[in-house]
């Protein structure tokens, strides 16, 4: 069984799926609306939506003949929280590098 973060990051790895999420951040959309900017078929968009739904990144609802998708932010928050530890790591390293470069400049003066 694959862990939840792996499923989320796998879904986010595809640029089409990231673009779909960006569109859904603006509000709900149908498959047809989501397909508009892409040069791919509706079934291909549907497959992308299934991956996003399996990762918990979107939810889908049906109203009459329309099926719309909506962004679900909780999994993105989970992925961001995991990455935050590494952002702090890099921030600390850059701070140390900056201090070292300042010391080198002062030694040259």
C-alpha positions in Angstrom: 0.0 0.0 0.0 1.3 3.4 -0.9 1.4 6.1 1.7 -0.8 9.2 1.4 2.0 11.7 0.8 3.3 9.6 -2.1 -0.1 9.5 -3.7 -0.5 13.3 -3.3 3.0 14.0 -4.7 2.4 11.6 -7.5 -0.8 13.4 -8.5 1.0 16.7 -8.3 3.9 15.5 -10.5 1.9 16.0 -13.7 1.8 19.5 -15.1 -1.7 19.0 -16.5 -3.0 18.0 -13.1 -1.3 21.0 -11.5 -3.0 23.2 -14.1 -6.3 21.6 -13.3 -5.8 22.3 -9.6 -4.9 25.9 -10.4 -8.2 26.3 -12.4 -10.2 24.7 -9.6 -8.7 27.1 -7.1 -10.8 29.7 -8.9 -14.0 27.7 -8.3 -15.9 24.6 -9.3 -15.7 23.5 -13.0 -17.1 20.8 -15.2 -14.9 18.3 -17.2 -15.6 20.4 -20.4 -14.6 23.6 -18.7 -11.4 22.0 -17.3 -10.5 20.5 -20.8 -10.8 23.9 -22.6 -7.1 25.0 -22.3 -5.7 21.6 -23.2 -5.2 19.8 -26.4 -6.3 16.5 -25.0 -9.5 14.5 -25.1 -12.3 14.6 -22.5 -11.5 11.0 -21.5 -7.9 12.0 -20.8 -9.1 14.9 -18.6 -11.4 12.5 -16.8 -8.4 10.2 -16.1 -6.5 13.1 -14.7 -9.5 14.0 -12.5 -9.7 10.4 -11.2 -6.0 10.6 -10.1 -6.6 13.9 -8.4 -9.8 12.5 -6.7 -7.9 9.4 -5.5 -5.3 11.6 -4.0 -8.1 13.6 -2.2 -7.1 16.8 -4.0 -10.5 17.2 -5.6 -14.1 16.1 -4.9 -16.6 15.5 -7.7 -20.4 16.0 -7.6 -23.2 15.4 -10.0 -26.2 17.7 -10.5 -28.5 16.5 -13.3 -26.3 15.8 -16.3 -23.4 18.0 -15.0 -20.5 16.6 -13.1 -18.4 19.3 -11.5 -15.1 19.1 -9.6 -14.0 21.1 -6.6 -10.5 21.7 -5.1 -9.9 20.0 -1.7 -7.1 21.9 0.1 -6.5 19.6 3.0 -4.1 17.3 1.1 -2.2 20.3 -0.2 -1.8 21.5 3.4 -0.5 18.1 4.4 2.1 18.1 1.6 3.1 21.7 2.4 3.6 20.8 6.1 5.9 18.0 5.1 7.9 20.3 2.8 8.1 23.1 5.4 10.7 21.2 7.4 13.0 21.2 4.4 12.3 24.9 3.7 13.6 25.7 7.2 16.6 23.5 6.5 17.5 25.5 3.3 16.7 28.8 5.0 19.2 28.0 7.8 21.8 26.9 5.3 21.4 30.2 3.3 21.6 32.2 6.5 24.9 30.5 7.3 26.2 30.9 3.8 25.3 34.6 3.9 27.1 35.1 7.2 30.2 33.3 5.8 30.2 35.5 2.7 30.0 38.6 4.8 32.9 37.4 6.9 34.9 36.8 3.7 34.1 40.3 2.4 35.1 41.8 5.8 38.4 39.9 5.6 39.1 41.3 2.1 38.5 44.9 3.3 
